[in-house]
Amino acid sequence: MNNHLKVVFTVVMLAFILSACDSREENRRENVLEQKADRMEEKADMTRDRGEAAADRIEKRDPGLTDSPSTDRAAEATRESTERSADQMEEQADRIREQK
């Protein structure tokens, strides 16, 4: 009886250990999702950089010696718009990672 319990226990433990291991396909799937999320975050960073550069160009086009309110508003609107877009991309990256 004691040997029978050892065998059953060993089989149960092996089944548990094997079920806990990810398959190669699962690992590949997770890697693909992680890479996709990383690319989305990189795209968000580029969007922020481009938005900041665009806002800087708007501010530099101001012909006066002092910043005009309309120029400031246009630059700020550009920054806010690109920040919202970048935030959405990062949220999408988070959702992709949650699929793992």
Backbone bond lengths (Angstrom), bond angles and torsions (degrees), N, CA, C in turn:
res aa  C-N    CA-C-N  psi(-1)  N-CA   C-N-CA  omega(-1)  CA-C   N-CA-C  phi
1 M - - - 1.450 - - 1.528 110.91 -
2 N 1.314 116.42 -40.16 1.458 121.22 -178.82 1.529 111.01 -63.26
3 N 1.342 117.11 -40.53 1.463 120.90 177.66 1.522 110.99 -65.11
4 H 1.321 115.35 -37.33 1.467 120.08 179.04 1.538 110.52 -62.16
5 L 1.319 117.54 -41.96 1.463 121.44 178.13 1.528 111.49 -65.15
6 K 1.326 116.25 -38.31 1.465 119.78 178.44 1.525 110.73 -63.38
7 V 1.322 115.92 -42.11 1.463 120.16 179.87 1.527 110.16 -65.00
8 V 1.314 116.97 -46.32 1.461 120.90 179.98 1.531 109.95 -62.50
9 F 1.304 116.28 -44.57 1.461 120.46 179.27 1.529 110.68 -61.47
10 T 1.319 117.42 -43.06 1.461 122.01 179.40 1.525 110.87 -63.09
11 V 1.316 117.04 -43.32 1.464 120.92 179.34 1.528 110.45 -63.97
12 V 1.308 116.74 -42.84 1.460 120.65 179.39 1.531 110.33 -63.78
13 M 1.303 117.46 -43.27 1.465 120.96 179.80 1.532 111.05 -64.97
14 L 1.317 117.31 -42.31 1.464 120.18 178.12 1.526 111.02 -63.17
15 A 1.309 116.26 -41.75 1.465 119.98 178.61 1.525 110.38 -62.55
16 F 1.306 116.52 -41.35 1.461 120.92 178.88 1.525 110.97 -64.74
17 I 1.305 116.88 -45.64 1.468 121.44 -179.06 1.522 110.50 -63.24
18 L 1.315 116.66 -44.96 1.460 119.84 -178.66 1.522 112.19 -68.08
19 S 1.307 116.95 -34.06 1.466 118.81 179.51 1.528 111.36 -72.98
20 A 1.308 117.65 -23.27 1.464 121.33 180.00 1.526 111.97 -78.97
21 C 1.307 117.75 -20.13 1.463 121.23 -179.00 1.524 110.13 -79.78
22 D 1.326 115.22 138.07 1.459 119.78 175.65 1.524 109.04 -79.52
23 S 1.294 114.92 143.83 1.450 119.18 175.98 1.525 109.36 -77.45
24 R 1.300 115.67 167.98 1.466 119.48 177.56 1.520 110.21 -61.82
25 E 1.319 115.48 -39.96 1.465 119.18 179.72 1.525 111.09 -63.10
26 E 1.316 116.32 -40.77 1.465 120.45 178.89 1.529 110.36 -65.07
27 N 1.313 116.57 -42.05 1.469 120.12 177.67 1.522 111.01 -62.75
28 R 1.334 116.89 -42.67 1.466 120.39 178.25 1.519 110.76 -62.81
29 R 1.324 116.15 -43.37 1.461 120.94 179.85 1.528 110.30 -60.53
30 E 1.328 116.45 -45.29 1.463 120.06 179.08 1.526 111.46 -64.00
31 N 1.321 116.94 -39.59 1.470 120.10 178.26 1.521 111.44 -64.14
32 V 1.323 116.55 -41.45 1.466 120.38 178.70 1.525 110.21 -62.75
33 L 1.329 116.56 -44.19 1.465 119.82 179.26 1.527 111.14 -64.11
34 E 1.318 116.76 -40.49 1.467 120.49 179.33 1.529 110.75 -64.17
35 Q 1.321 116.51 -42.42 1.467 120.01 178.52 1.527 111.00 -64.75
36 K 1.321 116.09 -39.69 1.466 120.00 178.61 1.531 110.34 -63.28
37 A 1.321 116.41 -42.53 1.465 120.54 178.47 1.529 110.73 -65.43
38 D 1.325 116.75 -40.47 1.469 120.18 177.71 1.526 111.26 -61.42
39 R 1.326 116.32 -43.11 1.474 119.66 178.71 1.526 110.63 -62.83
40 M 1.333 116.48 -38.14 1.460 119.94 179.58 1.533 110.12 -65.46
41 E 1.319 117.49 -39.52 1.466 120.30 177.71 1.529 111.31 -67.63
42 E 1.323 116.78 -38.10 1.466 119.80 176.43 1.526 110.38 -63.40
43 K 1.316 115.91 -39.68 1.465 120.61 178.02 1.534 109.97 -63.88
44 A 1.319 116.96 -38.98 1.468 120.91 177.63 1.529 110.36 -63.25
45 D 1.324 116.72 -42.09 1.469 120.17 177.99 1.528 111.25 -62.87
46 M 1.331 115.98 -42.35 1.473 119.20 178.57 1.526 110.75 -64.75
47 T 1.321 116.83 -37.67 1.463 120.66 178.54 1.520 110.31 -62.39
48 R 1.325 116.31 -43.89 1.470 119.85 177.42 1.529 111.17 -61.11
49 D 1.327 115.96 -45.32 1.470 119.83 -179.63 1.526 111.20 -61.71
50 R 1.323 116.03 -44.07 1.469 119.61 179.70 1.526 111.27 -65.61
51 G 1.318 116.36 -38.57 1.463 119.99 178.51 1.512 111.94 -64.20
52 E 1.311 115.72 -42.01 1.465 119.71 178.54 1.528 110.51 -65.49
53 A 1.327 116.33 -40.75 1.469 119.93 178.27 1.528 110.65 -64.46
54 A 1.326 116.74 -40.45 1.470 119.97 178.64 1.526 110.56 -64.91
55 A 1.327 116.81 -41.68 1.468 120.12 178.56 1.528 110.49 -64.36
56 D 1.315 116.80 -39.33 1.468 120.10 177.34 1.529 111.06 -62.90
57 R 1.334 116.44 -40.72 1.476 119.29 178.29 1.528 110.88 -63.65
58 I 1.322 116.52 -39.44 1.472 120.25 178.11 1.524 109.64 -60.99
59 E 1.316 116.31 -44.68 1.467 120.07 -179.33 1.529 111.64 -66.05
60 K 1.308 117.49 -35.39 1.469 120.40 -179.18 1.525 112.30 -73.26
61 R 1.324 117.17 -21.72 1.464 120.20 179.61 1.520 112.42 -77.01
62 D 1.320 117.33 -10.27 1.468 120.82 -179.00 1.529 108.50 -62.85
63 P 1.337 116.99 117.83 1.464 119.57 -175.53 1.528 114.01 -74.21
64 G 1.309 117.66 -19.09 1.463 119.84 -176.76 1.518 112.02 -80.93
65 L 1.317 114.42 167.76 1.458 119.55 177.61 1.526 111.10 -76.09
66 T 1.317 116.08 -25.93 1.461 120.11 177.00 1.519 108.44 -113.14
67 D 1.285 115.47 151.56 1.464 119.71 179.61 1.520 109.82 -66.77
68 S 1.309 115.18 133.81 1.458 118.81 177.02 1.525 108.74 -88.72
69 P 1.323 117.17 151.63 1.465 120.11 -179.86 1.527 112.88 -58.68
70 S 1.330 117.32 -36.53 1.466 118.77 -179.00 1.529 111.01 -67.63
71 T 1.312 116.44 -36.98 1.467 119.97 177.31 1.524 110.10 -66.03
72 D 1.316 115.71 -44.16 1.465 119.73 178.63 1.526 111.01 -60.62
73 R 1.338 115.99 -42.89 1.471 119.84 -179.98 1.526 111.04 -64.43
74 A 1.318 116.44 -41.99 1.467 120.05 -179.62 1.527 110.94 -64.72
75 A 1.318 116.47 -42.91 1.467 120.15 179.47 1.526 110.34 -65.46
76 E 1.319 116.42 -43.39 1.467 120.17 -179.84 1.527 111.06 -65.83
77 A 1.321 117.18 -38.97 1.469 120.77 177.98 1.528 110.41 -62.77
78 T 1.319 116.34 -39.00 1.463 120.41 177.71 1.519 110.41 -64.19
79 R 1.318 116.33 -45.04 1.469 120.09 178.88 1.530 111.20 -61.37
80 E 1.316 116.60 -45.64 1.468 120.38 -178.55 1.522 111.55 -64.56
81 S 1.315 116.16 -41.32 1.460 120.42 -179.42 1.531 111.61 -63.52
82 T 1.319 115.78 -46.52 1.465 118.09 -179.47 1.524 111.24 -70.31
83 E 1.313 117.34 -31.49 1.470 120.17 177.07 1.528 110.41 -65.80
84 R 1.332 116.78 -41.56 1.471 119.95 176.71 1.524 110.94 -61.48
85 S 1.321 115.95 -43.82 1.467 119.82 178.97 1.525 110.99 -62.05
86 A 1.317 116.32 -44.05 1.465 120.38 179.97 1.530 110.79 -65.16
87 D 1.318 117.03 -39.85 1.468 120.32 177.74 1.527 110.95 -61.88
88 Q 1.324 116.77 -40.79 1.465 120.33 178.30 1.526 110.86 -63.18
89 M 1.317 116.41 -39.16 1.465 119.94 178.12 1.523 111.03 -64.61
90 E 1.320 116.83 -40.93 1.462 119.81 178.58 1.523 111.36 -67.08
91 E 1.316 116.90 -36.85 1.466 119.75 175.97 1.524 110.40 -64.12
92 Q 1.316 115.98 -39.10 1.462 119.70 177.42 1.533 110.07 -64.76
93 A 1.317 117.25 -39.46 1.468 120.69 177.17 1.529 110.23 -61.73
94 D 1.323 116.74 -40.41 1.467 120.11 177.62 1.530 111.01 -63.26
95 R 1.331 116.84 -41.44 1.474 119.91 178.72 1.525 110.99 -64.63
96 I 1.319 116.17 -36.58 1.467 119.76 177.71 1.523 109.65 -63.86
97 R 1.323 116.34 -44.08 1.472 119.77 -179.91 1.527 111.66 -64.08
98 E 1.310 117.28 -32.17 1.464 120.67 179.37 1.524 112.05 -67.65
99 Q 1.319 117.77 -17.84 1.460 121.43 179.46 1.520 112.19 -74.13
100 K 1.323 116.69 -13.76 1.467 119.51 -177.62 1.504 111.35 -68.90
